[in-house]
Amino acid sequence: MPLMRVGDLHQGADPAVLDPEIVRERRRELSVQQAVAATAWVVDWCRANLPAALVIHAGVRTFEPDNWPDEARSRLATLDAELERFTGELIAALTDATGLPRDEIAFVLFDLPLAATRRHLLSQEPPDPGTTELVRSLATRLLAAG
């Protein structure tokens, strides 16, 4: 699998939540509903893209990037910086929209879907539709607390 741009992973997602340009333009308009949709989308994406989800779940360190050619390591560093910038903007926007602390927003957006899909991915099985609903329900409750 070739290295991807951050935006390449977000095909089919709600652009109001996952497109960095829209996030920049609409920071204060982002809603809990859109954040919940994003968390559910992660689970659905893993189900629809199991081979790619397994590679991403394994993590870049699995592929020994220290042994990669300089050009590939440089590209990875660029992609990591792009992802870090994007996620920071997304978390800031949702912090503004919900009043919740950044770490709680990050947990809901990233750790919750990862935790819910982890056992499926470790078994090399796609997450079932019930996992999507579990993530949607928990994300709604956690974000509504703000």
Secondary structure, DSSP 8 states (H G I E B T S, - for coil): -----GGGGGTTS-HHHH-HHHHHHTGGG--HHHHHHHHHHHHHHHHHTHHHHHHHHH-GGGG-GGGS-HHHHHHHHHHHHHHHHHHHHHHHHHHHHH---HHHHHIIIIIHHHHHHHHHHHTT----HHHHHHHHHHHHHHHHT-
